[in-house]
Amino acid sequence: MKNNILSTLFVGIDVSSKTNVLCALDFQGNKLLNLKASNSNPGAESMLKSILECLNSNNLKYAVIALESTSIYSVHVANFLSSHEDLALFEPKVYCLNPKTIVNYRKSFVDLDKTDPLDAYVIADFARCGRIASSPWRGSQFLALQRLTRHRLHLVECISREKTYMISNIYLKFSQLAVLDKEDKPFSNKYGATSAAVLTEFLSLDDITYSSIEDLVAFIKEKGKNRFSNPDETAKLLQKAARDSYRLDKVLYEPLNVSIASSFNLIKAFESEVKTIDKAIEKNIKGINTTEYQSLKSIPGIGPVLASGILAEIGSISVFGSHNALAKYVGLIWRVNQSGDYTSDNTSMTKTGNKYLRYYLIEAANSVKNNVPEYNKYFLKKFGEVTTHQHKRALALTSRKLVRLIFGLLTKNQIYSSDKVGETQ
């Protein structure tokens, strides 16, 4: 902390949907302020007035304010306190903390009761001890970017969830299409346009089984827009899959068709919204962290959306002392499983960090490995080291390697180059 800690007021706020409970300490741990206010604009005004009076009456020059990140309920008060001009004279640093870190810190207080005032005290003491590792609240412009990048992940998760749900209906209608091995599948993508047409435009499997090969080939060419290299073989595989699939009572086919068509419509709508959000992200990132944005975009495979998603969650790279600290914040670290002389090769990733940043880093690593030979070689090496969870493990380890590169580039304000300029060891 650059501020003189002896002249700093440490404020902890326990946030809920209706009320905010505040506790303020000086560096010696003396309790200087306790209050409760509504979680509203008038309530925030009253908290601000009390904080200012406390700072002035105790001749303190700086303010560190910590809040638990309680869903969306901490957003308004954090934004209010970080941007208010009256508090700006005290160079406030406002932090929204992961509740899990506060829960773990609270364990150091033996037999402490669980009340809102005591929760606020624990948060203030956490700040007083200098345990905060996250970046300060960065204001409305970054909040706007973060809302867009997080909403994009929400849409991607909706697509994934809908596809997973739809598989059950696909299996009921066309069992073999859902479970065939790769070499026996008529379509490489069961959610593609041609597969969607087969699943929704043919009422039953018999309509496929008893169609002529010529008609199926014509259908596949039309729906696939002549992109199939061997439509005759595709038609044969499709007909065989239909012939080998379970048959249903006729009363089930129409409801399944309606359900499957609805899922495809939802996926299409979500994918359209993702494109809209991508455009909004590219527009919003302009003018924010220009140097850091250009550093990330210089890495082959990282475009405006991935760079924006990473920057929206990292904030200021200066709060991380090393690439290890950044990896820990992301959750890209692995627990050691050891007992006596035995050390297990099977270790699980913690996943306790920022899930949004982890998503964008993993997506970035997946793209970078396809554009940078060094990362592709590293991915393939890690892929071949094990026989289970190969892709998932290799991609996670490649993401960890990318964290090291990103940390180096951002801390040194450098542009990527193939000779590893900016990468720290």
N, C-alpha and C positions, 0 to 999 in steps of 0.2 A: 504494500500500500504506500503510495507516494505521500499521502497526507501525513501530517504530524499526528500520530495516534493519541498523544496525550491531550490534544485539543479537539478530539473527535467525539461526537455523540453517536452511539450505536443504537439504532432503533430496530426493534423486531415487531412485525405486525402479523398476527394470526388472522387470516382472511376467511370469511365465510360468505355465503350468498347475501346475507342481510346485515351482518355486523363486522367491524374490524376492531380487534383488541390490540392495543399498542403498549409496548414496554420499551423504555429507553435507559441505557446504561452509559456511564463514562468508562474510560479505560481501566480504572481501578475496580470496576464491577459494581459501583454504587448505583442504586436504582434512583433515577432522577425523574421518571415520568411513568405513570400508569393511567390509561384511559380506555374507554370504550365508545365507539362511534358507529353510526349507521354506514353501511357500504353504499353510499350515495354521494352526490356532489356536495351537498351541505355537510355531510359527515366528514368528507375529505377536507373541506375548508376548515372545520373545527380542529381536525388533527394537525393540519398545517400550522394553524395559529398556535397550538400548544407546543409544537416542535420548535417554532421560531422563538417563542418565549423562553423555552428551556435552553436553547442555544445561547440566547443573549444573556439570560440571568446567570448562566454558569461560565460565561466568557469562553465559549467553545467556538471554533472557527470552521469546523468541517462536520459533515453528516454522512453516515453510512446507514442506509435503510435496507433491511432485508425482509422479504415476504416469502411465504411458501407459495409455490406456483399451484394454486388451487383451481384447476380447470380454467375457465375464463374469468372467474370472479376477482382475480388479482390484477387483471389487465388495466382496468380504469384507474385504480388507485396508484399503480406503478407509473402509469403514464402521467397522471396528475402531478405526483410528487417530483418526478424527474424533470418535468418541463416548466414548473411554476417559477416565474421570474423572482418572486420574493425569496425563494429558497436557493436560487442560483448563486447568491452571494456566498453561500456556505459550501459550494462545490459538491453538491450531493452525488453520491453513488448509490443507485437503487438496483437491488438484485432480486430476481425471482428465483428461488431455490427449489431444487428437486425435493419433494416431501420426504423421500427415502433417506436423504442425507441428514435431515433433521431428526427423523426417527432413530437413526443409528447414533447420532450425537447425544440424543436424549438418554440413551442407555448408560451414559457415563454419570448421570445423576441418579444415585441410588435412592429408591423409595420415593421418588418425586411424584406427587399427585398429577392426575391428568385433568387440567382445567385450561380454559382459554387464556387467562392471564399468565399461567405458568408456561403454556406453549409459546406465548409472545416473549416471555423471558428467555426461554431456551434459544429461540431464534436470534434474539439480540446478543446473547452470550456467544453463540456460534459466530456471529459477525465480529464481536469483540476479540475473539481468539484468533482471528485471521484465517479462519478455515474456508472461506469462500474461494472457490476456484473458477466459478463461471464468470461470464462477462456481464458488465452492467447493462441495465435497460437502455435501449438505444433510440427510443422515440418512435414517433408515428410512421416515419418513412420505412424504417426497418420492420415495424409491425405489419405494415401493409404488404411488404414483400413476403414476410413469413406466413401471413394468412393465405397468400396465393400458393406458395410452395407446399404448405401443409395441406391445403385443400386439394392440390394435385395428387398428393399421396392418398388422400381419402378417396378420390375418384379411382385411382389405380387399385386400391384395396376393394372397392365396390365391384370393379370388373373381375378381379380374381375371385371374389366371393360368389359372384353370379355364375362364373364358369364352373366353379366347384359344385355349386348347387345343381346346375343344369346337367352335369354328368349323370346324375341318378335318373333323370328323365330320358336322357339319350340311351342309357343302358336298358331301360325298360322297353323302349321302342325298338332299338337297333343294337342288341347286346354285343354283337361282334365288332361293330364299329368303335365301341368304347374300350375294348380290351385287346384288340389285335396287336401282334408284334409289329414293330416299325416296318419291316420288309413286306408285311402282308396288308398294310393299311392302304386303302385307295387314295386317301388324302393325308398329306403330312400335317395339316392343321385341321383338326376336327371342328374348329370354330371359324374356319374360313368361309368365304362366300359360296363356294361350290358345295361344301359340306352342309352349310345352312340351307341351301336350296334343296338338297336331297332330303334332309330331315323334316323340312316343312312343306314341301310341294308334293311329295309322295305320301299319300294317306297311310298306306300300309306297306309292309315288306313285300307282299305278293305283287304289288304294283312294280317293284323293282325286279323281283325274281322272274316274272313272266314278261317283262319288256324285252324287246329285241335288242341285241347288242348295238345295232345301228342307231336305234332311238336313244339308247343310253349314251353312246358316243356323241351324238348330236347335242344331247342335253349337257354333257360335261364340257364340250367345246364352247357352248353358248354361255353357261354360267361361269366357266373358268376363263372366258375371254381369250381362248386359244393359247393359254399359257402352259397347258400340260404337254410335256414332251412326247408322251405316248398315251393318248386318250383311249385307245383300244384296250391296252393293258389295265388302265385305270377302271374302265367299264367292267372288265372281267373280274377284277378284284372286288369291285362294288357288288356285283351280282353274286359272287361267291359268298361274301360277307352277309348279304341279305338271306341267301339260301341257308346258311349255317346258323343264323340267329334264331332265338326262341320266338315262337308265335304267341300273340296275345288274343284275348277275346276281342271281337270287333268293337265292342263298346268303349274300349280303352284308347283306341288310336286317336280319335278326334280330340279328347281332353289332353292327351300327351302332345299332340301337334300344337294345340293352342298354348300350352305351357312352354314348349320349346321355342316357339315363335316369339312369345313374350320375352323370354330370356335373351334371345338374339337381338330383339328391339332395344332392350335395356342396355346390353353391351354396346350396341351401336351408338346409343344416346350418350353413354358415359364416355366412349372414345371421342365423340364429337366435342364433348365438354372439356376433355383433356386438351384438345387442340386449341380451344378458346382460352383456357387458362395458360397454356404455353405462350400464346401471343401476349397476354396480359403481363406475364412474368418478364418477358423480354422488354416490354415497354417500361415496366416499373423499375427494372434494375439500372436503367440508364441514369447516370449521375450519382449512383451510390457506390462507394468503395471502388472508384474507377481503376486504381492501380491493382488492387487485389483481384478485381473482376478480370482484368486483362491477363494477370498472372495465371489464373485458373483456365481461362479460355485458350491460353497458349499451349496447354497440354493436349496433344492429339486425342480426340474422342470426347473431350469435354466441351459441350456447347453452352449457349446462354442459360438454358433451363437447369442443367446440372450444376453449373457454376453458381447460379442464383440460389439454388437449394442448399448448397454447401455454405455459401456466405451468410445466408439468412440464419443459419443455426450456429455457425462458429462465432459470428460477431467479430470481436477484435482478437486477432491471433496473439496479441501481446499478453493475454491473461494465461496463456499456456507456456509453462517453462520449458517444455520439451515435446517431441513428437509422442513420447510415451504418455504424457499428460493428456494430449489431445486424443490419443487412442483410447485412454481410459474414459474420457468424457463421452466418446462415441459408443463405447461398449465393445470395442474390437480387441479384447484381451481374453486370455484363456486361463481358467483355473488349473492349477497343478494338482494332479491326483496321485499322491505318493504316500506310502506307508512302509517304514523300515527300509529294506533294500529294493523294494519294488516301486517303480514309477510307471504309471499307465500311459500308453500312447494315445488313449482315447480321452481327450480333454474337451470340455464344453466351453463355448464362448459365453461370457458373462451376460451380455445383452442387457445390462443395467443402465446403460448410458442413454444418450439422446437418440431415440428411435428414428426420428426424422433425418437427422444427420447421417445415421448409419445407413438408412435406405438410399440417400443420394450418393454416399460414398461407394456403396456396393454397386449401384447402377453405373456410377462413373468408372469404377474398376472394370466392370464388364465391357464397357465401351472402350476404355483405354487399352485393354489387352488385345482388342481387335485392330488397334491402330498403331501400337508401339511394339516392335519385335521383342524388346527386352521383357516387357510385361507378359507377352504371349508365351515366351519361353519359360518364364517363372511360373505362370499358371499351369502349363503342361507338366512341368517338373513336379509341382505339388499335387496335381491331378493323379500322377502315376505313383505317388508314394503310398497310397492306401487303396483298399478295394471297396470300401463303403463310403457313402456320402462324398464321392469324389469331387463332383462339380461344386457342391455347396462349400466344402472345405477349401478347395483351391481358390474359389472366388473370395472367400472371407480372408484368406491369407494374402491374396493379391491386393485386397482392399487395405489391409494393414500396411503393405508396402507403399501403397499410394498415399496413405496418411503421412508417411515420412517425407515423401516428395512434396506434398502440398504444404506441410509445415515449413519445409526449407524455402520454398518459393515465396510464401507469404511473409515469413519473418525477414527475408532478405530483399523483398520487393523485386524479384527477378522473374524473367520470362523463361519458360521451359526450353531446354536444348537437349539434344540426344546425348551429350557428353556429361549428363547428370549435374549440370550447373544448378545449384539450389537444393540438391538433395543432401540431407544430413544423415550421418550414420548413427 
